[in-house]
Amino acid sequence: MTERLFHGVKVIDAATFVAAPACGVILADFGADVIKLEPPEGDPYRRAAPPLWQLASRNKRGLVLDLRSADGLAALHRILDDTDVFITNLPLGARERMKVSYAHLSAGRPRLIYASFTAYGEIGPDVDKPGFDSTSYWARTGILDEARPNDEAEPAWPVPGIGDQPAGVGLFAAIAGALYRRERTGLGGMVSSSLLANGLWANGLPVQAALGGARRLPRAPRLARPNALVNNYRCADGGWISLMIMNEEKLFPALLDALGLGPLRGDPRFLTRETRATHAAPLIVELDAAFATRGVTHWRETLDRAGVTFDVMLTVEQIGQDQQILASGALAPLAHNPDALTVSSPFELADAPKTPAGPAPTLGEHSDDILAEAGLSPDEIASLRKSGALGATPTSA
């Protein structure tokens, strides 16, 4: 089998919750030895639903160290001597107080890559402001406002983690770039990413338009959208079809035929792109009535045959049964339970297979092994455990 891409790369994931640990998952997927470093009380995210912890920590090894103690910090330095990447999202002030900042950990380790993840970036008036994806990624970057269905609608509460997961890919990209640079120069260094920067990148099209002076058109309710062919339609069974037709000259007639609305081909209101825009509201009414006659499955098959650009709106409960999602490898079976699935990292490299999705570690599960690999003797490990720096003896729970 071809060697995994990051085989031999050792990573300490000392981050909490979602975004930065998601970066560690990608590195582990491609073969890195990722050590999940937690305080004795564990990552707060561990107390969430077990499937979420599986996604955040699969294929990582578990280590407990109390970095608030001198013994725990000294043990970390021993491990760092042969570590390639250190990931943290600790608040900047806490890093200084705990002596785990870039300056503290990189001293004498020129090859170490220190990956910093924050809510708002490394400089500026809000660097010490706490944030989650709902605040820093969604609200501050304009996404929450842009996602409102119309100008009068109240903002919806964001889906949990929907900003964190892609933001973790941003931090992964920074680390991959730093590893490439180190191959060329022999030097590591600090890399960083933030929820704010990733949210602005995700919202880049409307943000760039506004920066260039463009005026955003008013957002209209679904029944008053300016283009009936870029809209959502409810089917007879309550499911939804999302249309996105850009090549109107070719696909509008195909859509009408598929929906049984062939007579509308000659309707003067709908003959051209311009007249369809002028009469979007009555066209929406016609399409609504047609879609309401049959269920999603029928329209999915019919529109596919017609070559119309659309998709169905799935619920999360339907994701695991979608044949395209399953065939594409976007979901991966768990190595220890092949009947169960997890979300795969969002890209593939030819001839660089991913590590099968193994279990997330229990709290401190591999502490003794990791410390022994770093050169600590059994007596030194026992002393650390006695001092409380390793927390309780690891269990299977």
Contacts in CASP RR format, 6 or more apart in sequence:
PFRMAT RR
TARGET T0000
AUTHOR 0000-0000-0000
METHOD contacts of the structure
MODEL  1
MTERLFHGVKVIDAATFVAAPACGVILADFGADVIKLEPPEGDPYRRAAP
PLWQLASRNKRGLVLDLRSADGLAALHRILDDTDVFITNLPLGARERMKV
SYAHLSAGRPRLIYASFTAYGEIGPDVDKPGFDSTSYWARTGILDEARPN
DEAEPAWPVPGIGDQPAGVGLFAAIAGALYRRERTGLGGMVSSSLLANGL
WANGLPVQAALGGARRLPRAPRLARPNALVNNYRCADGGWISLMIMNEEK
LFPALLDALGLGPLRGDPRFLTRETRATHAAPLIVELDAAFATRGVTHWR
ETLDRAGVTFDVMLTVEQIGQDQQILASGALAPLAHNPDALTVSSPFELA
DAPKTPAGPAPTLGEHSDDILAEAGLSPDEIASLRKSGALGATPTSA
1 353 0 8 1.000
2 351 0 8 1.000
2 352 0 8 1.000
2 353 0 8 1.000
4 30 0 8 1.000
4 31 0 8 1.000
4 352 0 8 1.000
4 353 0 8 1.000
4 354 0 8 1.000
4 355 0 8 1.000
5 30 0 8 1.000
5 31 0 8 1.000
5 349 0 8 1.000
5 352 0 8 1.000
6 27 0 8 1.000
6 30 0 8 1.000
6 31 0 8 1.000
6 32 0 8 1.000
6 179 0 8 1.000
7 31 0 8 1.000
7 32 0 8 1.000
8 31 0 8 1.000
8 32 0 8 1.000
8 33 0 8 1.000
8 84 0 8 1.000
9 27 0 8 1.000
9 31 0 8 1.000
9 32 0 8 1.000
9 33 0 8 1.000
9 84 0 8 1.000
9 85 0 8 1.000
9 179 0 8 1.000
10 32 0 8 1.000
10 33 0 8 1.000
10 35 0 8 1.000
10 82 0 8 1.000
10 83 0 8 1.000
10 84 0 8 1.000
10 85 0 8 1.000
11 24 0 8 1.000
11 27 0 8 1.000
11 28 0 8 1.000
11 32 0 8 1.000
11 33 0 8 1.000
11 34 0 8 1.000
11 35 0 8 1.000
11 83 0 8 1.000
11 84 0 8 1.000
11 85 0 8 1.000
11 86 0 8 1.000
11 87 0 8 1.000
12 35 0 8 1.000
12 37 0 8 1.000
12 63 0 8 1.000
12 76 0 8 1.000
12 79 0 8 1.000
12 80 0 8 1.000
12 83 0 8 1.000
12 85 0 8 1.000
12 86 0 8 1.000
12 87 0 8 1.000
13 20 0 8 1.000
13 21 0 8 1.000
13 23 0 8 1.000
13 24 0 8 1.000
13 34 0 8 1.000
13 35 0 8 1.000
13 36 0 8 1.000
13 37 0 8 1.000
13 60 0 8 1.000
13 87 0 8 1.000
14 37 0 8 1.000
14 86 0 8 1.000
14 87 0 8 1.000
14 88 0 8 1.000
14 90 0 8 1.000
14 100 0 8 1.000
15 21 0 8 1.000
15 23 0 8 1.000
15 87 0 8 1.000
15 88 0 8 1.000
15 89 0 8 1.000
15 90 0 8 1.000
15 117 0 8 1.000
16 43 0 8 1.000
16 44 0 8 1.000
16 45 0 8 1.000
16 89 0 8 1.000
17 43 0 8 1.000
17 44 0 8 1.000
17 45 0 8 1.000
17 56 0 8 1.000
17 89 0 8 1.000
17 132 0 8 1.000
17 164 0 8 1.000
18 45 0 8 1.000
18 56 0 8 1.000
18 133 0 8 1.000
18 161 0 8 1.000
18 164 0 8 1.000
18 165 0 8 1.000
19 89 0 8 1.000
19 117 0 8 1.000
19 133 0 8 1.000
19 163 0 8 1.000
19 164 0 8 1.000
19 165 0 8 1.000
19 167 0 8 1.000
19 168 0 8 1.000
19 171 0 8 1.000
19 195 0 8 1.000
20 87 0 8 1.000
20 88 0 8 1.000
20 89 0 8 1.000
20 115 0 8 1.000
20 117 0 8 1.000
20 168 0 8 1.000
20 171 0 8 1.000
21 36 0 8 1.000
21 43 0 8 1.000
21 45 0 8 1.000
21 56 0 8 1.000
21 57 0 8 1.000
21 87 0 8 1.000
22 56 0 8 1.000
22 164 0 8 1.000
22 165 0 8 1.000
22 167 0 8 1.000
22 168 0 8 1.000
22 169 0 8 1.000
23 87 0 8 1.000
23 115 0 8 1.000
23 117 0 8 1.000
23 168 0 8 1.000
23 169 0 8 1.000
23 170 0 8 1.000
23 171 0 8 1.000
23 172 0 8 1.000
23 175 0 8 1.000
24 32 0 8 1.000
24 34 0 8 1.000
24 60 0 8 1.000
24 87 0 8 1.000
24 172 0 8 1.000
25 34 0 8 1.000
25 55 0 8 1.000
25 56 0 8 1.000
25 57 0 8 1.000
25 58 0 8 1.000
25 59 0 8 1.000
25 60 0 8 1.000
25 345 0 8 1.000
26 168 0 8 1.000
26 169 0 8 1.000
26 172 0 8 1.000
26 345 0 8 1.000
27 34 0 8 1.000
27 85 0 8 1.000
27 172 0 8 1.000
27 175 0 8 1.000
28 34 0 8 1.000
28 58 0 8 1.000
28 59 0 8 1.000
28 60 0 8 1.000
28 355 0 8 1.000
29 58 0 8 1.000
29 59 0 8 1.000
29 344 0 8 1.000
29 345 0 8 1.000
29 354 0 8 1.000
29 355 0 8 1.000
29 357 0 8 1.000
30 345 0 8 1.000
30 349 0 8 1.000
30 352 0 8 1.000
30 354 0 8 1.000
30 355 0 8 1.000
31 59 0 8 1.000
31 354 0 8 1.000
31 355 0 8 1.000
32 85 0 8 1.000
33 61 0 8 1.000
34 59 0 8 1.000
34 60 0 8 1.000
34 61 0 8 1.000
35 60 0 8 1.000
35 61 0 8 1.000
35 62 0 8 1.000
35 63 0 8 1.000
35 79 0 8 1.000
35 366 0 8 1.000
35 370 0 8 1.000
36 43 0 8 1.000
36 57 0 8 1.000
36 60 0 8 1.000
36 61 0 8 1.000
36 62 0 8 1.000
36 63 0 8 1.000
36 360 0 8 1.000
36 361 0 8 1.000
37 62 0 8 1.000
37 63 0 8 1.000
37 64 0 8 1.000
37 65 0 8 1.000
37 76 0 8 1.000
38 46 0 8 1.000
38 62 0 8 1.000
38 63 0 8 1.000
38 64 0 8 1.000
38 363 0 8 1.000
38 364 0 8 1.000
39 64 0 8 1.000
39 65 0 8 1.000
39 66 0 8 1.000
39 67 0 8 1.000
39 68 0 8 1.000
40 64 0 8 1.000
40 66 0 8 1.000
40 388 0 8 1.000
40 390 0 8 1.000
40 391 0 8 1.000
40 392 0 8 1.000
42 64 0 8 1.000
42 363 0 8 1.000
45 52 0 8 1.000
45 53 0 8 1.000
45 56 0 8 1.000
46 53 0 8 1.000
46 363 0 8 1.000
51 342 0 8 1.000
53 360 0 8 1.000
54 334 0 8 1.000
54 342 0 8 1.000
54 359 0 8 1.000
54 360 0 8 1.000
55 342 0 8 1.000
55 343 0 8 1.000
56 360 0 8 1.000
57 360 0 8 1.000
57 361 0 8 1.000
58 342 0 8 1.000
58 357 0 8 1.000
58 358 0 8 1.000
58 359 0 8 1.000
58 360 0 8 1.000
59 355 0 8 1.000
59 357 0 8 1.000
59 358 0 8 1.000
60 360 0 8 1.000
60 361 0 8 1.000
61 361 0 8 1.000
61 365 0 8 1.000
61 366 0 8 1.000
61 369 0 8 1.000
61 370 0 8 1.000
62 361 0 8 1.000
62 362 0 8 1.000
62 363 0 8 1.000
62 364 0 8 1.000
62 365 0 8 1.000
62 366 0 8 1.000
62 367 0 8 1.000
62 370 0 8 1.000
63 79 0 8 1.000
63 364 0 8 1.000
63 366 0 8 1.000
63 367 0 8 1.000
63 370 0 8 1.000
63 371 0 8 1.000
64 363 0 8 1.000
64 364 0 8 1.000
64 367 0 8 1.000
64 390 0 8 1.000
64 391 0 8 1.000
64 394 0 8 1.000
65 72 0 8 1.000
65 73 0 8 1.000
65 75 0 8 1.000
65 76 0 8 1.000
65 367 0 8 1.000
65 389 0 8 1.000
65 390 0 8 1.000
66 72 0 8 1.000
66 388 0 8 1.000
66 389 0 8 1.000
66 390 0 8 1.000
66 391 0 8 1.000
67 73 0 8 1.000
67 76 0 8 1.000
67 98 0 8 1.000
67 100 0 8 1.000
68 98 0 8 1.000
69 387 0 8 1.000
69 388 0 8 1.000
69 389 0 8 1.000
71 383 0 8 1.000
71 384 0 8 1.000
71 387 0 8 1.000
71 388 0 8 1.000
71 389 0 8 1.000
72 384 0 8 1.000
72 389 0 8 1.000
72 390 0 8 1.000
73 98 0 8 1.000
73 99 0 8 1.000
73 100 0 8 1.000
75 371 0 8 1.000
75 374 0 8 1.000
75 376 0 8 1.000
75 384 0 8 1.000
75 389 0 8 1.000
76 100 0 8 1.000
77 105 0 8 1.000
78 371 0 8 1.000
78 374 0 8 1.000
78 375 0 8 1.000
78 376 0 8 1.000
79 370 0 8 1.000
79 371 0 8 1.000
79 374 0 8 1.000
80 86 0 8 1.000
80 105 0 8 1.000
80 109 0 8 1.000
80 112 0 8 1.000
81 109 0 8 1.000
81 374 0 8 1.000
82 374 0 8 1.000
83 112 0 8 1.000
84 111 0 8 1.000
84 112 0 8 1.000
84 113 0 8 1.000
84 179 0 8 1.000
85 112 0 8 1.000
85 113 0 8 1.000
85 114 0 8 1.000
85 115 0 8 1.000
85 175 0 8 1.000
85 178 0 8 1.000
85 179 0 8 1.000
86 105 0 8 1.000
86 112 0 8 1.000
86 113 0 8 1.000
86 114 0 8 1.000
86 115 0 8 1.000
87 115 0 8 1.000
87 117 0 8 1.000
87 171 0 8 1.000
87 175 0 8 1.000
88 95 0 8 1.000
88 100 0 8 1.000
88 114 0 8 1.000
88 115 0 8 1.000
88 116 0 8 1.000
88 117 0 8 1.000
89 116 0 8 1.000
89 117 0 8 1.000
89 118 0 8 1.000
90 98 0 8 1.000
90 100 0 8 1.000
91 128 0 8 1.000
91 130 0 8 1.000
92 101 0 8 1.000
92 118 0 8 1.000
92 122 0 8 1.000
92 127 0 8 1.000
92 128 0 8 1.000
93 128 0 8 1.000
95 101 0 8 1.000
95 102 0 8 1.000
95 104 0 8 1.000
102 114 0 8 1.000
102 116 0 8 1.000
102 189 0 8 1.000
102 190 0 8 1.000
105 112 0 8 1.000
105 114 0 8 1.000
106 112 0 8 1.000
106 114 0 8 1.000
106 189 0 8 1.000
106 190 0 8 1.000
110 186 0 8 1.000
110 187 0 8 1.000
110 188 0 8 1.000
111 182 0 8 1.000
111 186 0 8 1.000
111 187 0 8 1.000
111 188 0 8 1.000
112 188 0 8 1.000
112 189 0 8 1.000
113 175 0 8 1.000
113 178 0 8 1.000
113 179 0 8 1.000
113 182 0 8 1.000
113 188 0 8 1.000
113 189 0 8 1.000
113 190 0 8 1.000
113 191 0 8 1.000
114 189 0 8 1.000
114 190 0 8 1.000
114 191 0 8 1.000
115 171 0 8 1.000
115 174 0 8 1.000
115 175 0 8 1.000
115 178 0 8 1.000
115 190 0 8 1.000
115 191 0 8 1.000
115 192 0 8 1.000
115 193 0 8 1.000
116 122 0 8 1.000
116 190 0 8 1.000
116 191 0 8 1.000
116 192 0 8 1.000
116 193 0 8 1.000
117 167 0 8 1.000
117 168 0 8 1.000
117 171 0 8 1.000
117 192 0 8 1.000
117 193 0 8 1.000
117 194 0 8 1.000
118 127 0 8 1.000
118 192 0 8 1.000
118 194 0 8 1.000
118 195 0 8 1.000
119 129 0 8 1.000
119 130 0 8 1.000
119 131 0 8 1.000
119 132 0 8 1.000
119 135 0 8 1.000
119 136 0 8 1.000
119 194 0 8 1.000
119 195 0 8 1.000
119 196 0 8 1.000
120 126 0 8 1.000
120 127 0 8 1.000
120 129 0 8 1.000
120 131 0 8 1.000
120 136 0 8 1.000
120 140 0 8 1.000
120 194 0 8 1.000
120 195 0 8 1.000
120 196 0 8 1.000
121 127 0 8 1.000
121 192 0 8 1.000
121 194 0 8 1.000
121 196 0 8 1.000
121 197 0 8 1.000
122 192 0 8 1.000
122 194 0 8 1.000
131 195 0 8 1.000
132 164 0 8 1.000
132 195 0 8 1.000
133 158 0 8 1.000
133 160 0 8 1.000
133 161 0 8 1.000
133 162 0 8 1.000
133 163 0 8 1.000
133 164 0 8 1.000
133 167 0 8 1.000
133 195 0 8 1.000
134 157 0 8 1.000
134 158 0 8 1.000
134 160 0 8 1.000
136 194 0 8 1.000
136 195 0 8 1.000
136 196 0 8 1.000
136 199 0 8 1.000
137 143 0 8 1.000
137 163 0 8 1.000
137 164 0 8 1.000
137 167 0 8 1.000
137 195 0 8 1.000
137 196 0 8 1.000
137 198 0 8 1.000
137 199 0 8 1.000
137 202 0 8 1.000
138 144 0 8 1.000
138 147 0 8 1.000
138 158 0 8 1.000
138 163 0 8 1.000
138 199 0 8 1.000
140 196 0 8 1.000
141 196 0 8 1.000
141 199 0 8 1.000
141 200 0 8 1.000
141 202 0 8 1.000
141 203 0 8 1.000
141 207 0 8 1.000
142 203 0 8 1.000
142 206 0 8 1.000
142 207 0 8 1.000
143 199 0 8 1.000
143 202 0 8 1.000
143 203 0 8 1.000
144 155 0 8 1.000
144 158 0 8 1.000
145 155 0 8 1.000
146 203 0 8 1.000
146 206 0 8 1.000
147 155 0 8 1.000
147 156 0 8 1.000
148 154 0 8 1.000
148 155 0 8 1.000
148 156 0 8 1.000
148 219 0 8 1.000
149 219 0 8 1.000
149 221 0 8 1.000
149 222 0 8 1.000
150 219 0 8 1.000
150 220 0 8 1.000
150 221 0 8 1.000
151 218 0 8 1.000
151 219 0 8 1.000
163 195 0 8 1.000
163 198 0 8 1.000
163 199 0 8 1.000
163 202 0 8 1.000
164 195 0 8 1.000
166 198 0 8 1.000
166 202 0 8 1.000
167 193 0 8 1.000
167 194 0 8 1.000
167 195 0 8 1.000
167 198 0 8 1.000
167 199 0 8 1.000
168 193 0 8 1.000
168 198 0 8 1.000
169 345 0 8 1.000
169 346 0 8 1.000
170 193 0 8 1.000
170 198 0 8 1.000
171 191 0 8 1.000
171 193 0 8 1.000
174 191 0 8 1.000
174 192 0 8 1.000
174 193 0 8 1.000
175 191 0 8 1.000
177 191 0 8 1.000
178 188 0 8 1.000
178 189 0 8 1.000
178 191 0 8 1.000
181 187 0 8 1.000
181 188 0 8 1.000
182 188 0 8 1.000
200 207 0 8 1.000
206 216 0 8 1.000
209 216 0 8 1.000
210 216 0 8 1.000
217 226 0 8 1.000
220 226 0 8 1.000
222 231 0 8 1.000
222 232 0 8 1.000
222 284 0 8 1.000
223 281 0 8 1.000
223 284 0 8 1.000
223 285 0 8 1.000
224 280 0 8 1.000
224 281 0 8 1.000
225 231 0 8 1.000
225 280 0 8 1.000
225 284 0 8 1.000
226 277 0 8 1.000
226 280 0 8 1.000
227 276 0 8 1.000
227 277 0 8 1.000
227 280 0 8 1.000
228 276 0 8 1.000
228 280 0 8 1.000
228 283 0 8 1.000
228 284 0 8 1.000
228 287 0 8 1.000
229 243 0 8 1.000
229 244 0 8 1.000
229 245 0 8 1.000
229 248 0 8 1.000
229 251 0 8 1.000
229 252 0 8 1.000
229 255 0 8 1.000
229 276 0 8 1.000
230 243 0 8 1.000
230 244 0 8 1.000
230 245 0 8 1.000
231 242 0 8 1.000
231 243 0 8 1.000
231 284 0 8 1.000
231 287 0 8 1.000
232 240 0 8 1.000
232 241 0 8 1.000
232 242 0 8 1.000
232 243 0 8 1.000
232 313 0 8 1.000
233 240 0 8 1.000
233 241 0 8 1.000
233 243 0 8 1.000
233 287 0 8 1.000
233 288 0 8 1.000
233 291 0 8 1.000
234 240 0 8 1.000
234 288 0 8 1.000
234 291 0 8 1.000
234 292 0 8 1.000
235 241 0 8 1.000
235 291 0 8 1.000
235 292 0 8 1.000
235 294 0 8 1.000
235 295 0 8 1.000
235 296 0 8 1.000
235 298 0 8 1.000
235 299 0 8 1.000
236 291 0 8 1.000
236 292 0 8 1.000
236 293 0 8 1.000
236 294 0 8 1.000
236 295 0 8 1.000
237 295 0 8 1.000
237 296 0 8 1.000
238 295 0 8 1.000
238 296 0 8 1.000
239 295 0 8 1.000
239 296 0 8 1.000
239 312 0 8 1.000
239 313 0 8 1.000
240 296 0 8 1.000
240 312 0 8 1.000
240 313 0 8 1.000
241 291 0 8 1.000
241 296 0 8 1.000
241 299 0 8 1.000
241 300 0 8 1.000
241 303 0 8 1.000
241 310 0 8 1.000
241 311 0 8 1.000
241 312 0 8 1.000
241 313 0 8 1.000
242 310 0 8 1.000
242 311 0 8 1.000
242 312 0 8 1.000
242 313 0 8 1.000
243 255 0 8 1.000
243 287 0 8 1.000
243 308 0 8 1.000
243 309 0 8 1.000
243 310 0 8 1.000
244 309 0 8 1.000
244 310 0 8 1.000
244 311 0 8 1.000
245 251 0 8 1.000
245 252 0 8 1.000
245 255 0 8 1.000
245 308 0 8 1.000
245 309 0 8 1.000
245 310 0 8 1.000
246 309 0 8 1.000
247 309 0 8 1.000
248 273 0 8 1.000
248 276 0 8 1.000
249 273 0 8 1.000
251 307 0 8 1.000
251 308 0 8 1.000
251 309 0 8 1.000
252 270 0 8 1.000
252 276 0 8 1.000
253 262 0 8 1.000
253 265 0 8 1.000
254 306 0 8 1.000
254 307 0 8 1.000
254 308 0 8 1.000
255 261 0 8 1.000
255 303 0 8 1.000
255 306 0 8 1.000
255 308 0 8 1.000
256 262 0 8 1.000
256 264 0 8 1.000
256 265 0 8 1.000
257 306 0 8 1.000
258 302 0 8 1.000
258 303 0 8 1.000
258 305 0 8 1.000
258 306 0 8 1.000
258 308 0 8 1.000
259 287 0 8 1.000
259 290 0 8 1.000
259 291 0 8 1.000
259 302 0 8 1.000
260 290 0 8 1.000
261 286 0 8 1.000
261 287 0 8 1.000
261 290 0 8 1.000
264 270 0 8 1.000
264 286 0 8 1.000
268 275 0 8 1.000
269 275 0 8 1.000
269 276 0 8 1.000
269 278 0 8 1.000
269 279 0 8 1.000
269 282 0 8 1.000
269 283 0 8 1.000
270 276 0 8 1.000
270 279 0 8 1.000
270 283 0 8 1.000
276 283 0 8 1.000
291 299 0 8 1.000
296 312 0 8 1.000
300 312 0 8 1.000
303 310 0 8 1.000
314 322 0 8 1.000
319 325 0 8 1.000
319 331 0 8 1.000
320 326 0 8 1.000
320 331 0 8 1.000
320 341 0 8 1.000
325 331 0 8 1.000
329 344 0 8 1.000
330 343 0 8 1.000
330 344 0 8 1.000
330 346 0 8 1.000
331 341 0 8 1.000
331 342 0 8 1.000
331 343 0 8 1.000
331 344 0 8 1.000
332 341 0 8 1.000
332 342 0 8 1.000
332 343 0 8 1.000
332 344 0 8 1.000
332 354 0 8 1.000
332 356 0 8 1.000
332 357 0 8 1.000
333 339 0 8 1.000
333 340 0 8 1.000
333 341 0 8 1.000
333 342 0 8 1.000
333 356 0 8 1.000
333 357 0 8 1.000
334 340 0 8 1.000
334 341 0 8 1.000
334 342 0 8 1.000
334 357 0 8 1.000
334 358 0 8 1.000
334 359 0 8 1.000
335 356 0 8 1.000
335 357 0 8 1.000
335 358 0 8 1.000
336 358 0 8 1.000
336 359 0 8 1.000
342 357 0 8 1.000
344 354 0 8 1.000
344 357 0 8 1.000
345 354 0 8 1.000
348 354 0 8 1.000
362 394 0 8 1.000
362 395 0 8 1.000
362 396 0 8 1.000
362 397 0 8 1.000
363 394 0 8 1.000
363 395 0 8 1.000
364 390 0 8 1.000
364 394 0 8 1.000
365 394 0 8 1.000
366 394 0 8 1.000
367 381 0 8 1.000
367 390 0 8 1.000
367 394 0 8 1.000
368 381 0 8 1.000
368 394 0 8 1.000
371 380 0 8 1.000
371 381 0 8 1.000
371 384 0 8 1.000
372 378 0 8 1.000
372 381 0 8 1.000
376 384 0 8 1.000
381 390 0 8 1.000
384 390 0 8 1.000
385 391 0 8 1.000
385 393 0 8 1.000
END
